[in-house]
Structures are given as C-alpha cells and as structure tokens.
C-alpha cells in the first residue's frame, strides 16, 4: 500500500470497526484527541540542537565544515541531570551546543560523550526552568505495523510531528554506522529530524531517528531504544563506550560456504582468521569454526556477532556455541577491551579513488625480519585514511594468509568479492595491528 493512502485507510478502518454507540464524527474526534495528547506529552522534551557561536568569537564552536543553522534534534531523557540524547553526527567537531526548547528559550550545552560507531551522543545542560523527560520503551517488543510518531526539526522547522508505522525491523548493511540494527519507519523523516525520538502510541521512545534514504520515499531509520540506553549509560558514566573484543575475522554463511562445510546458509558465521594472542586464539578457536550462538543469542550474520560482542563488558567470560568439522562444541571465551586493541575497522566507500583507498609496494630486505608489502600511499579523504591507516604500515597477512609481496596481496584481493571481508595483520612500530576492511567496489 502506498504511503499516501495509508492514513485514509487507517481512518476508514476506524470508522468500519467503531462501536455502534460512537458516531463517525465521535470516533474521529476521539482519535484526534489521543494524537494531540500524545504530541503534547512528548514535544516539550524534544529540543533543537545547533552549533553554538560565542559573541565576538571567530569560528568558536563551529564544525570544520559548513552546516545548516539547525543541525538536528535531541530528546531529554534525564530531566534532573539535564541529559539529552542525540546523534553523534549532530555534535561532531563542535565545542558547544546551542539547545533550543519548544517555547523558543535557549541554553548552551556541553557534549558529555559521543559514539561514532552507533551515531549516538549525550549533551548536558544546566537549565533554570523545569525540564520534561521522556520514558524509553523496550524496543525488543515492538512489531511491524505498530503506529509511531516522529518529532524533530526538519529543514529548521522546529517542533514538527509526523505520523506513520513501523515498516521494518533489524535493518542492517545500510552503511549508516558500524553497529546496525535499525527500526525502519514510514513516518516522514527529513534532514533535521536526526537525533529526535520515534514514539509509540503510549508516548514512549522506541528509537532515536538517525537517517533517511535520500533516493527513496518514506524510508527512515531509527536506532532501537535498547541500544540507545546501553550506549548513553556508558557515555554518561565513562564519556566513551567500552566494548568487548573477540579477535576473529568472520564471513557470512553463503551458499558456497554452506555446501563446503555441510552447514545451512544464513545460520551462523564462519571464522576466516584468528588473531594471535587475542581472546579467541587463547580460547582455542580455529579458522573454519562456525559460530552459531554467543551467550545464547543466535548469530545469523557478521553484523550480529559484531553488535553482540560490542555490547558485552570487557573482562566478561561468555560461551560460544560452535560447529567444528561437523561436531558441536561450547567454547568459553574471556573478552578483552576493544579499545586496548589497535583494531581499525574501515568500511570503504564507493567514492574511494581505489578499491581499498591505499596503495602498496614490495618491501626491501633491509626492512627487517618481517616480510610483506608496505603501504606506499593512503588516499586523502578515504575511509581507510580517516581510520588511521598510515604510509609505511607493513602488511603481514590477509584473511589469515601470510603475504610476502604485492603480487600475493593482489592475488588474494582479486578473489574477494564486493561486500567481502578483508582482515589485515599489519606491522607498525614493532607492534602487530589488526585492520578489518569491507570491500564495497
């Protein structure tokens, strides 16, 4: 059903199934009153966020690149402490944030912390007036077809409310953030809605709106409230997010992988490399193992594994359900902190000038005992560049296979299809560093 007909269909359904004692006007009036009450309940907690420019300061608080006057929205989740959740891209590279309330009053806030991997951030304000906060719902209980309301500031139009349904769940591979588990909605979301809430009919937040697909109509995405609460709790406590680290390279179970390993397509992920000295290696995981569950949670894609591991506290021991050569095993693994690993995860954009965003040359014998090609150039502005790949890094292995020269590297690369994982072991400053890439062109 096309979106432009949805609201008409919804109203006709209400009229058709309305109790006999209600007239058509009566049921419509009741629905209208409920929607108005819902909007009135939530709107005071939704704020507009924009870069703060101090008087007389040149560039103070401005981002490195130009940005619309109204950068986005946010929603107050702790009135007592003046805490607001928004998207990290709304506050990126900004020193101070101007917060505008529904009534037009303004205060200046500080960024408590941000997490680029989930596109979430927390802003703190001190306000002399009482604040209104929202309640978060359990996003694991939401269903496709539920009615929702989105509130934000599209195109600088403050206090805008739109209405729709949940049209999809567990959306991933959208390439909007590192940890993706999006709610899809057809409630109208436009630039400026970023950071605003997605609300159920009880007035509870089920998601934080993060992005739209520019070339499609009525397709917007929200970060589920359960993920939001997990991230903001850590940002408030630590100013950053502490994530678990397993230390494996993984691939999805494709038709080819399933046939080769007597497995089921789309069930679990297969280990293509185990990083020496990391938790998986210490626990005895091997290349070719198929991981089915982590701590009882099913794993059906690499994104599932990455997201679940990222929500587990470093230092915690978890059980992995695996299949090795047809035999089921349970392997306990004690996770380390991802922050302690110089693990650079770069999802290469199709705009990168070369397939990987960097070039390599063969190393000379004088480079030392380690053998492998050297990174000779990193394309400025490429995602690999933004994640810290450096000229002079020496590539020792690709997807668990040792490489000694440029030709061996290219031979392996040529066998990796678009969307395939490329896990590199590189040597820098007498240390081995793990670098994960995803080939997108």
C-alpha positions, 0 to 999 in steps of 0.5 A: 500500500502506498504511503499516501493512502495509508492514513485514509485507510487507517481512518476508514478502518476506524470508522468500519470497526467503531462501536455502534454507540460512537458516531463517525464524527465521535470516533474521529474526534476521539482519535484526534484527541489521543494524537494531540495528547500524545504530541503534547506529552512528548514535544516539550522534551524534544529540543533543537540542537545547533552549533553554538557561536560565542559573541565576538568569537571567530569560528568558536564552536563551529564544525570544520565544515559548513552546516545548516543553522539547525543541525538536528534534534535531541530528546531529554531523557534525564530531566534532573541531570539535564541529559539529552540524547542525540546523534553523534553526527549532530555534535561532531567537531563542535565545542558547544551546543546551542539547545533550543526548547519548544517555547523558543528559550535557549541554553548552551550545552556541553557534549558529555560523550559521543559514539561514532560507531552507533551515531549516538551522543549525550549533551548536558545542560544546566537549565533554570526552568523545569525540564520534561523527560521522556520514558524509553520503551523496550524496543525488543517488543515492538512489531511491524505495523505498530503506529509511531510518531516522529518529532524533530526539526526538519529543514529548521522547522522546529517542533514538527510531528509526523505520523506513520508505522513501523515498516521494518525491523533489524535493518542492517548493511545500510552503511549508516554506522558500524553497529546496525540494527535499525527500526525502519519507519514510514513516518516522514523523516527529513534532514533535521529530524536526526537525533529526535525520538520515534514514539509509540502510541503510549508516548514512549521512545522506541528509537532515536531517528538517525537517517533517511534514504535520500533516493527513496520515499518514506524510508527512515531509520531509527536506532532501537531504544535498547541500544540507545540506553546501553550506549548513553549509560556508558557515555554518561558514566565513562564519556566513551563506550567500552566494548568487548573484543573477540579477535576473529575475522568472520564471513557470512554463511553463503551458499558456497560456504554452506555446501563446503562445510555441510552447514545451512546458509544464513545460520551462523558465521564462519571464522576466516582468521584468528588473531594471535594472542587475542581472546579467541586464539587463547580460547582455542578457536580455529579458522573454519569454526562456525559460530552459531550462538554467543551467550545464547543469542543466535548469530545469523550474520557478521553484523550480529556477532559484531553488535553482540560482542560490542555490547558485552563488558570487557573482562566478561567470560561468555560461551560460544556455541560452535560447529567444528568439522561437523561436531558441536562444541561450547567454547568459553571465551574471556573478552578483552577491551576493544579499545586496548586493541589497535583494531581499525575497522574501515568500511570503504566507500564507493567514492574511494579513488581505489578499491581499498583507498591505499596503495602498496609496494614490495618491501626491501630486505633491509626492512627487517625480519618481517616480510610483506608489502608496505603501504606506499600511499593512503588516499586523502579523504578515504575511509581507510585514511580517516581510520588511521591507516598510515604510509609505511604500515607493513602488511603481514597477512590477509584473511589469515594468509601470510603475504610476502609481496604485492603480487600475493596481496593482489592475488588474494584481493582479486578473489574477494568479492564486493561486500567481502571481508578483508582482515589485515595483520599489519606491522607498525612500530614493532607492534602487530595491528589488526585492520578489518576492511569491507570491500564495497567496489 
